Structures are given as C-alpha cells and as structure tokens.
Amino acid sequence: MSLAYFIVLDNQEPGFDTFVNGKDFAHCETLEEITQKLGIADIYSYVDGDAEALFGEGGDEYDEDEENWPPFDPSKYVWFDPAEGISYFGTLKAYFENDGATTPNAEGISEDLDEFISVLEQAAAIGAKWHLQIDI
C-alpha cells in the first residue's frame, strides 16, 4: 500500500522542495484516537483536492498525462495558514516523541512530521498557504 499525505501550496513555484515522505504518518493506525486524545482536528480536516471536483467527472484521466491537466486554479481549494499546520504537526510530533513510544514506527512518524513542519516553516516565510492531499 502506498498511501501517503503530501503538502500542496497555493504557490506552485515556491523556490524550495515541498516533498514530504508522509507514508509512515499515513499508516499510523491510531491517528484518529491520538487526535481525539489530544483534542486536535482530525487529519482529514486539512485534506483537500477531490479529483472529480477539480477536474470534472473522469478526473483520473489526468493521472497519467500531466500535460493535459487543466491550469492550476487555487480558488478550487481550501487553504490553511502555515502557522496552523506547524502547531498541528508540532503537537503530534511531541506526542510521538513523548507518549507514542508504543506506536509502531513512532520514529518514522516523527521524521515525517519533521518534514511537514519544515515545509510549512518555509511556506510561512514566503506567505504561502497549504493543504494536504492524499496519494493512494
């Protein structure tokens, strides 16, 4: 299974690499329980980008041929302030470092969270907004 979360910015050419691994984090089976325990939003609160909503029915046809994708239209997404994401992922990172030792692959999850935070700090520096998308 290749499920992963990744960050999308409203600035398509930010001048830095926005890649995050996100796979260990995406495979955390207890994430919903953890967010409830911590009193923070569910991860899906930050996910946006339904292919059908963005590209119309049959959006999957764009997966293979990037040249045929419609132009990027930021107005079709919900965007978040980087500070909100830094706080969110920072709260989760603190959990996995302090209380999540029993969570399988807590170290890998913590590394993914570091990557999310790093990208969002860079996004904040250029005034970019963000949201998550899921790679399945």
N, C-alpha and C positions, 0 to 999 in steps of 0.2 A: 504494500500500500504506500502510495507516495503523497499522502495528504500533507499539506504544509500551508501555513499562513505566510503572506508576504505583504509588505507595505507598498502602497501606491501613493504618490504625491500629486498634488494639483499642478506641480511644476514638472513637466516631462524631461527637462534638461537641467537638473539641479546642480550639476558640476561635481557630484560625488556619487559613489556607488550605493544604490539603495537596497542591494541584495541582502537578505537575511535568510538563514537556513530555515528556521521555523518548523522543521519536521519533528524534532523531539518534543517541542512545545505542543504541536498539533496532536501528538499521540498521547498526551497526558490524559489518562482515562478518568482522573479525579478532578479535572479542572473545574467543572461545574460546582462540585462540592466545595472546592477551595475558594472559589469566588464568593459563594454564598457565606462560607465561614468568615471570610474577610470583609463581607459587606460591600463588595465592589460589583460593578456591572459584569454581566456575562460577556464573554469574548465576542459573541455574535452581535453585541451592541455596536461594535466597531467594524463589522464586516459589511461591505457594500459591493455592488457590481454584479448583478444578475445579468448574464449574457443576453437573455431574451429581452429584458427591459432595455438594455443598452443598444443591442443590435437588431432587435425585432425577432420574430419567430425564426427559428433555424440559426440562431447565433453561433452554434457550434461550427458552422462553415468557416468562420474566421479563425478558428484554432490553427489550422494548417497553413494558411496563406496570409501572412501578415500584411502583404502589400494591398490586399483587398479590404482591410479593416476600414471602417468609417473613421473620419477625423476624430481625434480626442476631444470630447466635449465635457469639461469639468462640471457643467451645470446639471449633468445627469447623475451626479454622485452626492452623497452626504460626506462632508469633510469635517475633520476634528483638528483642534489646536494641538500642536506637538506637546505642550506642557501637560495636557490631559493624558496623553499616551505615556509620557515619561513617568508621570505619577502612577498610572495604572500598572505599567510593566515593572516599575521600581517596587511597588507593593508586592507584586507576585514574586519578584526576584528575592526580596527579603524573606518572604515565606519559604521559598525553596532552599535558601541558604540556612535558615534558622530552624524551621519546623518541618520541612519537607524531606528530610533525610530518608524517610521510609518510602517516599515516592520513587517508583522505578525510574531510573535515569534522571534523577534530580539534577545532577551535574550538567548533563546535556541540555536540559530545560533551562537551567540558569544561564548557560552560554548563549542559547537562543535569545533569552531575554536581554542579555547584554547587547546583542546585535540590534534588537529592536530599539533599545534606548539610545544607542549610538547613532542610528539613522535618524531618530526623532530629534536628537540634540542638533544634528547637522541641519535638519529641516527647519528647526526653530531659528537657527542662525540666518537662514535666507528668507524667512517669513512664509514658508510653505505649509500647507495643510496636508492632512493624511487621512487614510482609512486603510482597512485591511481587506484583502481578497484571499480567497482560498484556492489553492492549486490542488486539484484532485487527480 
